[in-house]
Amino acid sequence: MKQHYFHQYGVRFAGWYFLLALCWLIAVHLWLEHVLVASLWLRLAVDVGFIAISALFASVMAGQLWRQIDVQLGLNRLSNRLHQLALNAPPSPYFEQEVCRLAVEEVGLRLAWIGLIDAVTQQVVPVARWGPAGDYVDIVQIRLNDAERSRGPTGTSLRLGKPVVSADIATDPRMQPWRDAALPRGLRSSVALPLHIDGRVIGTLNLYADQPNFFNDTVVNIGMLLAGNLARIIESRQRAVERDAAQTALQQSEARFHRLAEQAPDIIFRYILAPQPQLDLVNPAVRNILGYEPEQLRAQMPAFSAFIDQPQIEHVERLIAQGRGQILLHTRRSDGHYIWLDVRFVVVDQAIEGIARDVTAQVEAAARLARYELLSAHARDIVLFVRARDGQILEANAAAERAYGYSRAELCSRTIYDLRAPETRPVVRDQMAKANTQGILFETMHTRSDGSVFPVEVSSIGADIDGERVLLSVIRDISERKKAQAELDLLRTALNATAQAIVITDPNGVIEWANPAFTVLTGYPVAEALGQHTRLLRSGKHDRAFYAAMWAQILSGQTWHSELINRRKDGSLYHEEMTITPVRRDGVIEHFIAVKQDVSERVRREQKQALIERLGEAMRPAQTRSELALVLVQQLREIVSAEAVALWRKTSDEWQIEQVCGNAVRFNVIADRLPQWEQQWVGAPLLRQPAPADLSPQREVVVVPFRCVDCADNHCHAVATLIVASPISELTADLLAAAAERVGNALRRTELFEQVQRANDELRAAYDATIEGWARALDLRDHETEGHSRRVTELTVRIAERMGFAEEELVHIRRGALLHDIGKMGIPDAILNKPGPLDEREWAIMRTHPTLAVELLRPISFLAPALAIPWCHHEKWDGTGYPRGLRGEDIPLAARIFAVVDVYDALTSDRPYRAAWPRERALAYIREQAGSHFDPKVVEVFLALCAEDDHGRAMPIGEESNHA
């Protein structure tokens, strides 16, 4: 077994062990000799001594042997634990610390520490330590560049790259600098084992024992194996750390690159050529430069032809074949516009990696610079180069010669001060200073060679030219602009003064400008409306389809004109007539101009007129008051959406219901109140009262008095009462007031009509006298045509007699002639007796009198043969008359005769709007109108009859009136 350990660990003994063995052998030799010759007692003493020496020798040898074996076993265990520790890969410095701990505990050392060389300071830096004497490491402080402190075992091992043993620190001269610190801490021997990585020494593993001569060759050899493993582990760990650091650095570099690429103003790209061409990388700058989203391009890269034309594609392909290149490309953006790109690239691993920079500004600047001389020579604006320090003119173009009246040489001999109007020269220096530092744009006055001044706009900026600071000045004669500005100011003043509201919006309908009339119309101050959408005026009275159609029309470039209802700031509604005109620039709509006008009054008038016409149409078929009353209440209920309507008629001193539409019981509580309200509606168009409690306080009673405006007393003989669920609007009140006037006249006419009906029997007995009475009444009503009916009747009968009418027919002709204007009973006095010409509306009313006459006379059966003249005396031979537009012989002959006589009498009679014509002129007019207005045959008979009167017969009609 001993032989096995000796063989396994190679145990060797120190020199004194051999000395002890030699003494033992001598003792054995003496014992053998004395055994042979010595006495018994001597041999006994020798035997005892031999046995003692042998026992001592065996004990020492065994102890030393087992101690050596234990050290070597500890080193082997340390190696195994080191291997296991490396597999677990604890982090530094825990790993190095564990190595030191295991060395101390497994081998029985006093101290173990690991030191690595600092490449900068050449100092041995302890990275781990373990043992009772651990503080000794702080005292060591070994520096390779310090001769004194690098001569010890650690420094020597680092320099030589070999293990260095200090067998006895107490006597080793190399340990002199550290001996006083080492011995008190129980350190008696040491070994420094170098750590090798790739042929270089990076540090040492330092082991210290508490007894001299502890580290023999075997321990050192095993220690070197341990140091080698430790160095390889440290190397592996360092490389892993370096690899991790490199990976981290790479990731950080890539992150920085990506951040740089994300923020870079230039396009950074990588385009894979094979096996499948695709865009692998492109940064967000492509969005701003080419208008494409990076994700869009990476997902589906368009063909090169989408960006550049075929000649440029071929050039790029040649550069790709060369492996690198730089090219200036005229590139198409996504919106179709072209820009210039400076593209630089290399081909790496079947991929194009490059940068594309937008150099449009530089290319265009270069082009502008190339064209500058030509542009300057032919520019209409003045171009001057002025020396910044003193204002001396250095260069001038042809436009300057024309503008100032000086030659180029004369201009270059002057300063900029010489060209300025005298009153502007004090500020020249400050303006030049500002132009030199930051550029300036201003207006001033310049002087020509003849002393005249003119307004100019100056744009000036400093630049370095040939080492000298020069002001580049572009000067424009703004005389025409000033004139245009004055005209524009005048136009703006006019727009602000116009009564029509004018609004300018952007293409989205946001208000950009409005004149003061806009505030008057809408109630919104201009400052408040600016920036607001025009929808702030919407009333809610129009649906979305209305506005959609309007926007569709103006966005198509067409002018929109219509009327709509808008809402003012105070919430009130108004009718507006608006015209919206698109304003285009380069084919694109930039603004809308809206011209607005309040047409509420016109709309109100139109609604009133429509209501009156509607009432007229509804009431026209009514022949009696009861029929008219029924129509009236029905129409009023529809107009107001009333719950119930009642028509009241005053008989003596009481008001009685004449007609009801709706619940008649509701009006019982109103009957007692009408006498009380009667005084309140005097002179008022209508009366509005809260409903009695019996009806509900939420309702309103509207009383509409009906007056006959054509009657002299203008007295109210009838009223309508309407019960409504909520108060009526002002517009509805106006409509009711307008309807009241027409209804009052209609009621009065029905009364007249009923009177005519009641008198029909009396008329049958004395119709001639009555008819004549009517004629006189008509004449009396129209004082200017008094006697007209009598005169035209007499002459009409004479002509009819001359044209062969029978006596019984002449009776009907006489009646028709007397009643020809009976329809004017329905025409208001204001129209009938108007002193001047009638307007279109009045004429329309006046032209209804033939129809009114027929409606008035038709119920009188005995007057039916006489209706021809009242109905048709305004028809014309050519068909242009009224009311039916009859022509030629379709017009009854009696009416044709009367038409000639009526016109002749009208022409030869004084009228409010003109004096009577002379007889000859009137006859000439009759003769002229034959075949157009009049029946030629009738005219012939009329003229013959007039000619007979000239030879002594009766005075022609109208003449006595002329002489009156």
Disulfide bonds with the S-S distance in Angstrom:
none
